[in-house]
Amino acid sequence: MSTCMGCLEDFDDDDLVWENGLVCKSCESISYSELAELTHETQVYRFGWCSCEDSEPHQYPYSDCPTTGENK
C-alpha cells in the first residue's frame, strides 16, 4: 500500500502511477489530446464514471456507451 500524493488516500501499488510523485488514476493529469481520445471504457477506468450514467434524459457522449441495461 502507498499513499496518493494528490488525494492522500491509500491505494495498492498497482493502482498508482508516477507523475511527480505517486498518484492515483483520479489525480493523474490528462492532456487535451488524451481527453479527445476518451471512450466510455477509458473514461470509466480513469475517472470512475461516465456522463451517460448521470444524465436525464440519457445522453451517450461516446459510441461505446451502453444504451440498454446497466451502465458500467
N, CA, C and O atoms as a GROMACS GRO file, in nm:
protein
  288
    1MET      N    1   0.084  -0.119   0.000
    1MET     CA    2   0.000   0.000   0.000
    1MET      C    3   0.089   0.124   0.000
    1MET      O    4   0.193   0.130   0.065
    2SER      N    5   0.042   0.224  -0.077
    2SER     CA    6   0.110   0.353  -0.082
    2SER      C    7   0.005   0.462  -0.081
    2SER      O    8  -0.113   0.436  -0.107
    3THR      N    9   0.048   0.583  -0.052
    3THR     CA   10  -0.043   0.697  -0.045
    3THR      C   11  -0.032   0.782  -0.170
    3THR      O   12   0.077   0.813  -0.217
    4CYS      N   13  -0.148   0.818  -0.225
    4CYS     CA   14  -0.153   0.908  -0.341
    4CYS      C   15  -0.112   1.047  -0.295
    4CYS      O   16  -0.160   1.096  -0.193
    5MET      N   17  -0.022   1.109  -0.370
    5MET     CA   18   0.025   1.243  -0.334
    5MET      C   19  -0.080   1.351  -0.365
    5MET      O   20  -0.067   1.464  -0.319
    6GLY      N   21  -0.184   1.316  -0.441
    6GLY     CA   22  -0.288   1.412  -0.474
    6GLY      C   23  -0.399   1.417  -0.370
    6GLY      O   24  -0.427   1.523  -0.315
    7CYS      N   25  -0.461   1.302  -0.344
    7CYS     CA   26  -0.576   1.298  -0.253
    7CYS      C   27  -0.541   1.243  -0.115
    7CYS      O   28  -0.624   1.245  -0.024
    8LEU      N   29  -0.418   1.194  -0.099
    8LEU     CA   30  -0.366   1.141   0.028
    8LEU      C   31  -0.439   1.016   0.077
    8LEU      O   32  -0.436   0.985   0.196
    9GLU      N   33  -0.505   0.945  -0.016
    9GLU     CA   34  -0.569   0.818   0.019
    9GLU      C   35  -0.472   0.705  -0.009
    9GLU      O   36  -0.382   0.718  -0.092
   10ASP      N   37  -0.491   0.592   0.060
   10ASP     CA   38  -0.406   0.475   0.042
   10ASP      C   39  -0.459   0.388  -0.071
   10ASP      O   40  -0.580   0.366  -0.082
   11PHE      N   41  -0.369   0.338  -0.154
   11PHE     CA   42  -0.403   0.251  -0.267
   11PHE      C   43  -0.302   0.139  -0.276
   11PHE      O   44  -0.191   0.150  -0.226
   12ASP      N   45  -0.343   0.028  -0.341
   12ASP     CA   46  -0.248  -0.076  -0.377
   12ASP      C   47  -0.148  -0.015  -0.474
   12ASP      O   48  -0.184   0.072  -0.554
   13ASP      N   49  -0.025  -0.058  -0.469
   13ASP     CA   50   0.079  -0.003  -0.555
   13ASP      C   51   0.044  -0.013  -0.703
   13ASP      O   52   0.082   0.074  -0.781
   14ASP      N   53  -0.030  -0.118  -0.743
   14ASP     CA   54  -0.068  -0.135  -0.884
   14ASP      C   55  -0.165  -0.027  -0.931
   14ASP      O   56  -0.178  -0.006  -1.052
   15ASP      N   57  -0.232   0.042  -0.840
   15ASP     CA   58  -0.330   0.144  -0.875
   15ASP      C   59  -0.272   0.285  -0.879
   15ASP      O   60  -0.345   0.382  -0.897
   16LEU      N   61  -0.142   0.296  -0.861
   16LEU     CA   62  -0.076   0.427  -0.862
   16LEU      C   63   0.021   0.438  -0.978
   16LEU      O   64   0.078   0.339  -1.022
   17VAL      N   65   0.039   0.560  -1.028
   17VAL     CA   66   0.137   0.586  -1.134
   17VAL      C   67   0.231   0.695  -1.086
   17VAL      O   68   0.197   0.772  -0.995
   18TRP      N   69   0.347   0.703  -1.147
   18TRP     CA   70   0.444   0.805  -1.109
   18TRP      C   71   0.423   0.928  -1.195
   18TRP      O   72   0.438   0.922  -1.317
   19GLU      N   73   0.388   1.039  -1.133
   19GLU     CA   74   0.374   1.167  -1.202
   19GLU      C   75   0.413   1.275  -1.102
   19GLU      O   76   0.328   1.331  -1.032
   20ASN      N   77   0.542   1.303  -1.096
   20ASN     CA   78   0.596   1.393  -0.993
   20ASN      C   79   0.556   1.345  -0.853
   20ASN      O   80   0.523   1.425  -0.766
   21GLY      N   81   0.560   1.216  -0.834
   21GLY     CA   82   0.517   1.150  -0.712
   21GLY      C   83   0.410   1.048  -0.747
   21GLY      O   84   0.355   1.052  -0.857
   22LEU      N   85   0.381   0.958  -0.657
   22LEU     CA   86   0.280   0.856  -0.684
   22LEU      C   87   0.141   0.918  -0.675
   22LEU      O   88   0.108   0.983  -0.575
   23VAL      N   89   0.059   0.897  -0.778
   23VAL     CA   90  -0.078   0.947  -0.778
   23VAL      C   91  -0.172   0.838  -0.827
   23VAL      O   92  -0.133   0.751  -0.905
   24CYS      N   93  -0.298   0.844  -0.781
   24CYS     CA   94  -0.400   0.750  -0.827
   24CYS      C   95  -0.450   0.797  -0.963
   24CYS      O   96  -0.421   0.908  -1.006
   25LYS      N   97  -0.528   0.711  -1.030
   25LYS     CA   98  -0.573   0.746  -1.164
   25LYS      C   99  -0.668   0.866  -1.162
   25LYS      O  100  -0.679   0.936  -1.263
   26SER      N  101  -0.736   0.892  -1.052
   26SER     CA  102  -0.824   1.009  -1.044
   26SER      C  103  -0.744   1.138  -1.034
   26SER      O  104  -0.790   1.243  -1.079
   27CYS      N  105  -0.625   1.133  -0.975
   27CYS     CA  106  -0.543   1.252  -0.958
   27CYS      C  107  -0.443   1.271  -1.072
   27CYS      O  108  -0.382   1.377  -1.083
   28GLU      N  109  -0.428   1.170  -1.156
   28GLU     CA  110  -0.333   1.178  -1.267
   28GLU      C  111  -0.382   1.283  -1.367
   28GLU      O  112  -0.500   1.285  -1.402
   29SER      N  113  -0.293   1.369  -1.411
   29SER     CA  114  -0.333   1.472  -1.507
   29SER      C  115  -0.357   1.410  -1.644
   29SER      O  116  -0.307   1.301  -1.674
   30ILE      N  117  -0.434   1.480  -1.726
   30ILE     CA  118  -0.466   1.431  -1.858
   30ILE      C  119  -0.454   1.548  -1.955
   30ILE      O  120  -0.496   1.660  -1.924
   31SER      N  121  -0.398   1.523  -2.071
   31SER     CA  122  -0.379   1.629  -2.170
   31SER      C  123  -0.507   1.647  -2.252
   31SER      O  124  -0.594   1.560  -2.252
   32TYR      N  125  -0.516   1.759  -2.322
   32TYR     CA  126  -0.631   1.782  -2.409
   32TYR      C  127  -0.641   1.677  -2.518
   32TYR      O  128  -0.751   1.634  -2.553
   33SER      N  129  -0.528   1.635  -2.571
   33SER     CA  130  -0.532   1.532  -2.676
   33SER      C  131  -0.581   1.399  -2.620
   33SER      O  132  -0.650   1.324  -2.688
   34GLU      N  133  -0.544   1.368  -2.495
   34GLU     CA  134  -0.595   1.246  -2.432
   34GLU      C  135  -0.744   1.257  -2.404
   34GLU      O  136  -0.817   1.159  -2.419
   35LEU      N  137  -0.792   1.376  -2.365
   35LEU     CA  138  -0.935   1.396  -2.344
   35LEU      C  139  -1.013   1.371  -2.472
   35LEU      O  140  -1.121   1.312  -2.470
   36ALA      N  141  -0.958   1.415  -2.584
   36ALA     CA  142  -1.025   1.398  -2.713
   36ALA      C  143  -1.035   1.252  -2.754
   36ALA      O  144  -1.122   1.216  -2.834
   37GLU      N  145  -0.948   1.168  -2.699
   37GLU     CA  146  -0.947   1.026  -2.735
   37GLU      C  147  -1.021   0.938  -2.636
   37GLU      O  148  -1.019   0.815  -2.650
   38LEU      N  149  -1.085   0.997  -2.536
   38LEU     CA  150  -1.157   0.915  -2.438
   38LEU      C  151  -1.272   0.839  -2.503
   38LEU      O  152  -1.332   0.884  -2.600
   39THR      N  153  -1.298   0.722  -2.447
   39THR     CA  154  -1.415   0.642  -2.482
   39THR      C  155  -1.489   0.618  -2.351
   39THR      O  156  -1.441   0.655  -2.244
   40HIS      N  157  -1.605   0.555  -2.359
   40HIS     CA  158  -1.676   0.522  -2.235
   40HIS      C  159  -1.587   0.438  -2.144
   40HIS      O  160  -1.574   0.465  -2.025
   41GLU      N  161  -1.525   0.337  -2.202
   41GLU     CA  162  -1.441   0.246  -2.124
   41GLU      C  163  -1.324   0.319  -2.057
   41GLU      O  164  -1.299   0.300  -1.938
   42THR      N  165  -1.254   0.404  -2.133
   42THR     CA  166  -1.139   0.474  -2.075
   42THR      C  167  -1.183   0.582  -1.976
   42THR      O  168  -1.113   0.608  -1.878
   43GLN      N  169  -1.297   0.645  -2.002
   43GLN     CA  170  -1.349   0.745  -1.907
   43GLN      C  171  -1.382   0.678  -1.773
   43GLN      O  172  -1.344   0.730  -1.667
   44VAL      N  173  -1.450   0.565  -1.777
   44VAL     CA  174  -1.485   0.493  -1.654
   44VAL      C  175  -1.359   0.444  -1.584
   44VAL      O  176  -1.350   0.450  -1.461
   45TYR      N  177  -1.260   0.394  -1.659
   45TYR     CA  178  -1.136   0.347  -1.599
   45TYR      C  179  -1.062   0.460  -1.528
   45TYR      O  180  -1.018   0.443  -1.414
   46ARG      N  181  -1.049   0.575  -1.594
   46ARG     CA  182  -0.969   0.685  -1.538
   46ARG      C  183  -1.041   0.764  -1.430
   46ARG      O  184  -0.981   0.805  -1.331
   47PHE      N  185  -1.173   0.785  -1.448
   47PHE     CA  186  -1.245   0.874  -1.358
   47PHE      C  187  -1.354   0.806  -1.276
   47PHE      O  188  -1.412   0.868  -1.187
   48GLY      N  189  -1.381   0.678  -1.304
   48GLY     CA  190  -1.478   0.604  -1.226
   48GLY      C  191  -1.624   0.633  -1.261
   48GLY      O  192  -1.714   0.589  -1.190
   49TRP      N  193  -1.649   0.706  -1.370
   49TRP     CA  194  -1.786   0.735  -1.411
   49TRP      C  195  -1.786   0.784  -1.556
   49TRP      O  196  -1.682   0.818  -1.612
   50CYS      N  197  -1.903   0.788  -1.614
   50CYS     CA  198  -1.923   0.846  -1.747
   50CYS      C  199  -2.052   0.927  -1.740
   50CYS      O  200  -2.145   0.889  -1.669
   51SER      N  201  -2.059   1.037  -1.812
   51SER     CA  202  -2.177   1.122  -1.806
   51SER      C  203  -2.303   1.052  -1.856
   51SER      O  204  -2.413   1.097  -1.824
   52CYS      N  205  -2.290   0.945  -1.932
   52CYS     CA  206  -2.409   0.870  -1.976
   52CYS      C  207  -2.480   0.806  -1.856
   52CYS      O  208  -2.598   0.773  -1.866
   53GLU      N  209  -2.410   0.787  -1.746
   53GLU     CA  210  -2.469   0.725  -1.627
   53GLU      C  211  -2.552   0.823  -1.546
   53GLU      O  212  -2.638   0.781  -1.469
   54ASP      N  213  -2.527   0.953  -1.562
   54ASP     CA  214  -2.590   1.052  -1.475
   54ASP      C  215  -2.693   1.139  -1.543
   54ASP      O  216  -2.773   1.203  -1.474
   55SER      N  217  -2.694   1.145  -1.674
   55SER     CA  218  -2.777   1.243  -1.742
   55SER      C  219  -2.920   1.193  -1.762
   55SER      O  220  -2.941   1.074  -1.788
   56GLU      N  221  -3.014   1.281  -1.751
   56GLU     CA  222  -3.155   1.255  -1.781
   56GLU      C  223  -3.203   1.364  -1.872
   56GLU      O  224  -3.188   1.480  -1.834
   57PRO      N  225  -3.257   1.342  -1.987
   57PRO     CA  226  -3.261   1.208  -2.048
   57PRO      C  227  -3.120   1.162  -2.082
   57PRO      O  228  -3.027   1.242  -2.096
   58HIS      N  229  -3.106   1.031  -2.094
   58HIS     CA  230  -2.972   0.976  -2.115
   58HIS      C  231  -2.912   1.027  -2.245
   58HIS      O  232  -2.974   1.021  -2.352
   59GLN      N  233  -2.790   1.075  -2.233
   59GLN     CA  234  -2.711   1.116  -2.348
   59GLN      C  235  -2.590   1.025  -2.352
   59GLN      O  236  -2.538   0.985  -2.248
   60TYR      N  237  -2.547   0.993  -2.470
   60TYR     CA  238  -2.437   0.899  -2.487
   60TYR      C  239  -2.322   0.969  -2.557
   60TYR      O  240  -2.317   0.974  -2.680
   61PRO      N  241  -2.228   1.024  -2.479
   61PRO     CA  242  -2.120   1.103  -2.538
   61PRO      C  243  -2.019   1.021  -2.619
   61PRO      O  244  -1.945   1.078  -2.699
   62TYR      N  245  -2.014   0.891  -2.598
   62TYR     CA  246  -1.918   0.807  -2.668
   62TYR      C  247  -1.992   0.695  -2.741
   62TYR      O  248  -2.097   0.649  -2.696
   63SER      N  249  -1.937   0.653  -2.851
   63SER     CA  250  -2.002   0.549  -2.931
   63SER      C  251  -2.010   0.415  -2.857
   63SER      O  252  -2.094   0.331  -2.891
   64ASP      N  253  -1.924   0.394  -2.757
   64ASP     CA  254  -1.927   0.267  -2.684
   64ASP      C  255  -2.005   0.274  -2.553
   64ASP      O  256  -1.999   0.181  -2.473
   65CYS      N  257  -2.078   0.383  -2.530
   65CYS     CA  258  -2.164   0.391  -2.410
   65CYS      C  259  -2.275   0.287  -2.421
   65CYS      O  260  -2.336   0.271  -2.527
   66PRO      N  261  -2.302   0.214  -2.311
   66PRO     CA  262  -2.411   0.116  -2.316
   66PRO      C  263  -2.545   0.192  -2.328
   66PRO      O  264  -2.571   0.286  -2.252
   67THR      N  265  -2.627   0.149  -2.422
   67THR     CA  266  -2.755   0.218  -2.443
   67THR      C  267  -2.872   0.142  -2.384
   67THR      O  268  -2.982   0.196  -2.377
   68THR      N  269  -2.851   0.019  -2.343
   68THR     CA  270  -2.956  -0.059  -2.278
   68THR      C  271  -2.896  -0.133  -2.160
   68THR      O  272  -2.776  -0.157  -2.155
   69GLY      N  273  -2.980  -0.168  -2.066
   69GLY     CA  274  -2.932  -0.240  -1.948
   69GLY      C  275  -2.852  -0.152  -1.856
   69GLY      O  276  -2.870  -0.030  -1.854
   70GLU      N  277  -2.763  -0.212  -1.782
   70GLU     CA  278  -2.683  -0.139  -1.685
   70GLU      C  279  -2.569  -0.065  -1.751
   70GLU      O  280  -2.504  -0.118  -1.841
   71ASN      N  281  -2.545   0.058  -1.707
   71ASN     CA  282  -2.424   0.128  -1.747
   71ASN      C  283  -2.310   0.074  -1.665
   71ASN      O  284  -2.330   0.028  -1.552
   72LYS      N  285  -2.190   0.080  -1.719
   72LYS     CA  286  -2.073   0.024  -1.650
   72LYS      C  287  -2.023   0.115  -1.544
   72LYS      O  288  -1.925   0.084  -1.476
   0.00000   0.00000   0.00000
